[in-house]
């Protein structure tokens, strides 16, 4: 779903929703269902573009258990937060900086993590 919040189409809100099924070609140990929902707010005006987003994903594994002996099936939740700032130097050249935080929670202790990523660069399209 995508919606413009103003008549000049500078503010845009989008809400991706998805379901994925992953199946390995063997025992099924890596088979899972993934459910995803997100929100993204984008502003594009003049030479500037700013994007902020949040997404949530849930993984439900078909065979993997978080402990031995098996008491439950493995479940994993991902939460991602991000922001991107872009300046259009001219049509073919853009400068950008982006930040992303990802949090992974699971009923398996060693699968949990938090990570922050900062990225920047020059994009030049011919």
C-alpha positions in Angstrom: 0.0 0.0 0.0 1.3 3.5 -1.0 -0.3 6.8 -0.3 0.8 10.4 -0.9 0.1 12.7 2.0 0.1 16.0 0.1 -1.0 17.4 -3.3 2.6 18.0 -4.4 3.5 14.4 -3.7 6.4 15.3 -1.6 5.3 13.2 1.4 4.7 9.5 0.8 3.7 6.7 3.2 4.0 3.1 2.3 3.1 -0.1 4.2 4.7 -3.3 2.8 3.2 -6.6 4.0 4.5 -10.0 3.1 4.5 -13.8 3.7 7.5 -15.9 2.5 8.0 -19.7 2.6 11.5 -21.0 2.6 12.2 -24.7 1.9 15.6 -26.4 1.7 16.2 -29.2 -0.7 17.0 -31.8 1.9 15.8 -32.6 5.4 13.6 -29.5 5.9 15.7 -28.4 8.8 16.0 -24.9 7.4 12.3 -24.6 6.3 10.4 -21.6 7.8 7.5 -19.2 7.3 8.4 -15.5 7.4 5.7 -12.8 8.1 6.7 -9.2 7.5 5.1 -5.8 8.1 6.6 -2.4 7.8 6.0 1.4 7.5 8.0 3.9 5.5 7.7 7.6 5.4 9.5 9.5 2.6 10.0 13.2 1.9 11.3 14.3 -1.5 11.6 18.1 -2.0 14.0 20.0 -4.1 17.4 18.3 -4.0 16.8 16.5 -0.7 15.2 13.1 0.0 14.7 11.8 3.6 13.3 8.3 4.3 12.5 6.7 7.7 11.3 3.2 8.1 10.4 0.5 10.6 9.8 -3.2 9.9 8.9 -6.3 11.9 9.5 -9.9 10.7 8.6 -13.1 12.4 10.3 -16.4 11.4 8.6 -19.7 12.4 10.8 -22.8 11.7 9.1 -26.1 10.8 11.7 -28.5 12.4 14.3 -26.6 14.4 14.0 -26.6 18.1 15.7 -24.0 20.3 16.8 -26.6 22.9 17.6 -30.3 23.1 15.5 -32.3 23.8 12.9 -30.5 21.7 10.3 -28.6 23.7 9.2 -26.1 21.2 9.9 -25.0 17.6 12.3 -22.2 16.9 10.8 -18.7 16.5 12.7 -15.5 15.6 11.6 -11.9 15.7 13.4 -9.1 13.8 12.8 -5.4 14.4 14.5 -3.0 12.0 14.6 0.8 12.2 16.3 2.9 9.5 16.8 6.4 8.2 18.4 7.6 4.9 19.3 11.2 4.0 20.1 11.9 0.3 21.3 15.0 -1.5 21.0 15.1 -5.3 24.1 17.0 -6.4 22.8 16.8 -10.0 20.7 14.2 -11.9 23.4 11.5 -12.1 25.2 12.1 -8.8 23.8 11.7 -5.3 25.4 11.9 -1.8 23.8 9.8 0.9 24.1 8.7 4.5 22.0 6.0 6.2 21.6 4.4 9.6 20.0 1.1 10.5 19.4 -0.6 13.8 18.4 -4.3 13.8 17.3 -6.3 16.8 16.8 -10.0 16.7 15.0 -11.8 19.5 14.5 -15.6 19.6 13.6 -18.4 21.9 17.1 -19.7 21.2 19.6 -17.6 23.3 22.6 -17.6 21.0 20.5 -16.4 18.1 19.7 -13.0 19.7 21.6 -9.9 18.7 21.6 -6.1 18.3 23.4 -4.3 15.6 23.8 -0.7 14.4 25.0 0.1 10.9 26.1 3.5 9.5 26.7 3.8 5.8 27.4 6.7 3.5 28.6 7.3 0.0 28.5 8.7 -3.5 26.1 7.3 -6.0 26.9 8.1 -9.6 24.7 6.7 -12.4 25.7 7.0 -16.0 
